[in-house]
Every structure is written in C-alpha cells, then in structure tokens.
Amino acid sequence: MNDFTHFDHQGRALMVGVGEKAETRRVAVAAGRIEMQAATLAMIRDGATKKGDVLGVARLAGIMASKRTADLIPLCHPIALTKVTVDFTLDEAANAIDCSAMAETYGRTGVEMEALTAVGIALLTIYDMCKAVDRGMIISSVRLMEKLGGKSGHWQAET
C-alpha cells in the first residue's frame, strides 16, 4: 500500500499532507466524450431542445462542479481555483460531443481532480438535458490529458 499516497502503512485512508510543499502554478487538462443519435446532436447544435442551451448549461455545471470537488471526493483538498474553462467540440461524423476542461491554481496540490470533475459533470449534464429524446447516449473516455506544476512537473497523455 505504500505506493498509494492516500493510504498509511496499515492501509487506512488518509488525506495527504501538503503543508511542506511549495506553492506553484498548477494546471490540469481533462477530456471526455458523449456519443448520441444524430438527431440529438442536431437538436443540441441547432438549439432546438426544450430545455434550452444544452452546452451553455453544461459549461456552467462543469465549472461549478470543479469548485465543489472536495465536497464530492472524500480525500481531495479544498482548492482555491484561479481559473476553470470548459469547452465543447461537436464531432458530427461520430455523432458525439468532445468536452475538455482546464483547471488552474497557485497552491500546494494539483488540480487534476477538479479538471476531471468538470468534464464528468459537464457530460452528465448533457445527458440529463437530452435523456428525454435519447436514453442511449454513451459517456466515455474521461481522462487526464495534461498536468503542469508541482514536484512531478509536466505530464502529458499519449495520444
């Protein structure tokens, strides 16, 4: 269990101590995808859903969720975020929407979980707003794409 930072030597859960770490700029980028029927994507693209601007609401939901990550994931530190962005790209050929989120802070711990939470909740919000017309939507590929800052430096996912 010693390789996992959120467990002590006896395997008990703990919140990692970050008090001795240096404050640095920390950035994380996460991404994910939701696949749907062509008609559902067209409704989102054309603003024709009964619930309104799906991507606008999903963007706000993702940003709001990133700020609440420590309330959702038990061992995450509350972080003062300095910037969060949530963006969408429509992939009409695949009947999908790709979501990316960037979270930034100046602090002692990273923001990977905040970026991942933003993506997950943004995609779930799209699902929620469109489920009346397409219950078969598939959320997939939620993952960390890049992180900067801290002791481990820069990391980027293989593409």
C-alpha positions as CSV (number, residue, x, y, z in Angstrom):
1,M,0.0,0.0,0.0
2,N,3.0,2.4,0.4
3,D,2.9,3.4,-3.3
4,F,-0.6,4.9,-2.9
5,T,-0.4,8.3,-1.3
6,H,-3.9,8.2,0.2
7,F,-3.2,5.2,2.5
8,D,-0.9,4.9,5.5
9,H,1.4,2.0,6.1
10,Q,-1.5,0.0,7.6
11,G,-3.8,0.6,4.6
12,R,-6.0,3.2,6.3
13,A,-7.3,6.1,4.2
14,L,-5.7,9.5,4.9
15,M,-5.7,13.0,3.4
16,V,-2.2,13.6,2.0
17,G,-0.2,16.3,3.9
18,V,0.7,19.1,1.6
19,G,1.8,21.8,4.1
20,E,5.5,21.4,3.3
21,K,5.1,21.6,-0.5
22,A,6.0,24.7,-2.4
23,E,3.2,26.8,-3.8
24,T,3.5,26.7,-7.6
25,R,1.2,27.3,-10.6
26,R,-0.6,24.1,-11.2
27,V,-2.7,23.3,-14.3
28,A,-4.6,20.3,-15.4
29,V,-6.5,19.5,-18.6
30,A,-9.0,16.7,-18.8
31,A,-11.2,15.4,-21.6
32,G,-14.2,13.2,-22.3
33,R,-16.8,12.4,-24.9
34,I,-20.6,11.7,-25.2
35,E,-22.0,9.9,-28.1
36,M,-25.6,10.1,-29.2
37,Q,-28.1,9.8,-32.0
38,A,-27.5,12.1,-35.0
39,A,-30.9,13.8,-34.3
40,T,-29.9,14.5,-30.7
41,L,-26.7,16.1,-31.8
42,A,-28.6,18.2,-34.4
43,M,-31.0,19.4,-31.7
44,I,-28.1,20.5,-29.5
45,R,-26.3,22.1,-32.4
46,D,-29.4,24.0,-33.5
47,G,-30.6,25.0,-30.1
48,A,-33.8,23.1,-30.6
49,T,-34.0,21.3,-27.2
50,K,-37.0,22.0,-24.9
51,K,-34.6,22.7,-22.0
52,G,-32.6,25.4,-23.8
53,D,-28.9,25.9,-24.4
54,V,-27.5,22.5,-23.5
55,L,-23.9,23.3,-23.9
56,G,-24.2,26.6,-22.1
57,V,-25.8,24.9,-19.1
58,A,-23.3,22.0,-19.3
59,R,-20.4,24.5,-19.3
60,L,-21.7,26.2,-16.1
61,A,-22.3,22.9,-14.5
62,G,-18.8,21.8,-15.2
63,I,-17.3,25.0,-13.8
64,M,-19.5,24.8,-10.7
65,A,-18.6,21.2,-10.1
66,S,-14.9,21.8,-10.3
67,K,-15.3,24.2,-7.4
68,R,-17.0,21.5,-5.3
69,T,-14.6,18.7,-6.0
70,A,-13.5,18.4,-2.4
71,D,-17.2,18.0,-1.3
72,L,-17.6,15.1,-3.8
73,I,-14.3,13.2,-3.4
74,P,-13.5,12.5,0.2
75,L,-9.8,12.9,0.3
76,C,-9.4,15.9,-2.1
77,H,-8.1,19.1,-0.6
78,P,-10.3,22.2,-1.0
79,I,-8.5,24.3,-3.6
80,A,-8.8,28.0,-4.4
81,L,-9.1,27.8,-8.2
82,T,-7.8,30.7,-10.1
83,K,-9.3,29.7,-13.5
84,V,-11.6,27.0,-14.9
85,T,-12.6,26.6,-18.6
86,V,-15.0,24.0,-20.1
87,D,-15.2,23.7,-23.9
88,F,-17.1,21.6,-26.3
89,T,-16.4,20.4,-29.9
90,L,-19.1,18.8,-31.9
91,D,-17.9,15.7,-33.9
92,E,-20.8,15.4,-36.4
93,A,-19.1,12.4,-38.2
94,A,-19.2,10.4,-34.9
95,N,-22.5,11.9,-33.5
96,A,-20.5,13.0,-30.5
97,I,-19.5,15.9,-28.4
98,D,-16.0,16.2,-27.0
99,C,-15.5,18.1,-23.8
100,S,-12.3,19.5,-22.4
101,A,-11.8,21.3,-19.1
102,M,-8.8,23.2,-17.8
103,A,-8.3,24.0,-14.1
104,E,-5.7,26.2,-12.6
105,T,-4.5,27.2,-9.2
106,Y,-1.4,28.6,-7.4
107,G,-1.0,26.2,-4.5
108,R,0.5,23.1,-2.9
109,T,-1.5,20.4,-4.6
110,G,-2.6,19.7,-8.1
111,V,-5.9,20.3,-9.9
112,E,-6.3,17.0,-11.8
113,M,-9.4,16.0,-9.9
114,E,-11.0,19.4,-10.5
115,A,-10.5,19.2,-14.2
116,L,-11.8,15.6,-14.3
117,T,-14.8,16.5,-12.2
118,A,-15.6,19.4,-14.5
119,V,-15.6,17.1,-17.6
120,G,-17.6,14.4,-15.9
121,I,-20.3,16.7,-14.6
122,A,-20.5,18.7,-17.9
123,L,-21.1,15.4,-19.8
124,L,-23.6,14.2,-17.3
125,T,-25.5,17.5,-17.7
126,I,-25.7,17.0,-21.4
127,Y,-27.1,13.5,-20.7
128,D,-29.6,14.9,-18.2
129,M,-30.8,17.6,-20.6
130,C,-31.2,15.3,-23.5
131,K,-32.3,12.0,-21.9
132,A,-35.9,12.5,-22.8
133,V,-35.1,12.1,-26.5
134,D,-32.0,9.8,-26.3
135,R,-31.5,7.5,-23.3
136,G,-28.8,5.5,-25.2
137,M,-26.1,8.2,-25.0
138,I,-22.7,6.9,-24.0
139,I,-20.2,8.9,-21.9
140,S,-16.7,7.6,-22.4
141,S,-13.0,8.4,-22.4
142,V,-13.0,10.7,-19.4
143,R,-9.3,11.1,-18.7
144,L,-6.4,13.4,-17.7
145,M,-4.7,14.8,-20.7
146,E,-2.1,17.0,-19.2
147,K,-0.8,18.4,-15.9
148,L,1.7,21.1,-15.1
149,G,3.4,22.2,-11.9
150,G,4.4,20.6,-8.6
151,K,7.2,18.2,-7.8
152,S,6.4,15.9,-10.7
153,G,6.5,18.7,-13.2
154,H,4.9,18.3,-16.7
155,W,3.0,15.2,-17.7
156,Q,1.1,14.7,-20.9
157,A,-1.1,11.7,-22.0
158,E,0.0,9.8,-25.1
159,T,-2.4,10.5,-28.0
